[in-house]
Amino acid sequence: MTNTDIIGFIGVAILLIAYFLNLNNKLEKDSLVYLQMNFFGAGLACLASVLMKYLPFIILEGCWTIVSAFGLLKCIRQK
């Protein structure tokens, strides 16, 4: 397993854990922790995609990271 694989697996694991916790009502979609998990998970998955030079997932994870960043900023401003 390469470093790129490890980065990607960690990012995807964070995203899936956040999704699972949200579905099971352990994290609200507007909570700071949920938004942080999405931001960092998508950011790591995007980084792995960049390292692999796989454009479709660079676009997907890059957009996910940006959307999560906007959600984080909104959450922080409200508090």
N, C-alpha and C positions, 0 to 999 in steps of 0.2 A: 504494500500500500504506500502510495506517495504522499508527500506533504499536501499536495493539492487535494487528494482524496480525503485526507483527514480534515482539512479546512471545510470542504464541501459537506462531509458527513456531520460535522459539528453544527454547521449552519442549518442544514436540513433538520437535524434532530431538534434544535431549538425551535424552529418553525412548527414542527409537528407536535412538540410538547405544548407549545402555546395554544395551538388549535385544539388539541385534546382537552386541555384545561378549560378552555372557553366553552367547548361543547358540553362539558360536565359541570358547568356553572361554578367553576373554581376561580376563574378570572373573567372579569367583565371586559367587553371589547373596547371600552374607553379607559380601562385602568392603565396606569403608568407602567406597571410590570408587563402587561400584555403588549403594549406598544413598544417597549424596549426590547422584548424578546423578538418581536417581528422585525424591528430595525436591525438588531445585531445578527439575527439568523439570516435574514435576506442579504445583509451586507457580506457576511461570510460566504454564503452561497454564490453571490455575485463575484466576489473575489476569486473563488475557485473556478467559476466559469470564465473569468478573464484569463486566469492562468492556463486554462485548457483551450482558450481562444474559441469558445463556442458561443457565437453571437446570439442565437435565440434565447439562451438562458441568461446571457448578460443583459439583454433587454428586459426579460421577465423579472429577474431578481433586482436589477437596477431600478425599475419602476416600483417594485414592491418596497425597496429601501426608501425611495423618495416619498412615496405615499405614507409610509410609516413615520418618516421624519416630520411630515406635515401634521400627522396625528399627534406625535410627541410634542411639537411646538404648541399646538392647540391645547393639549392637556396641561402643559406647564403654564401657559398664559392664564388659564382658568383658575389655577391654584395660587 
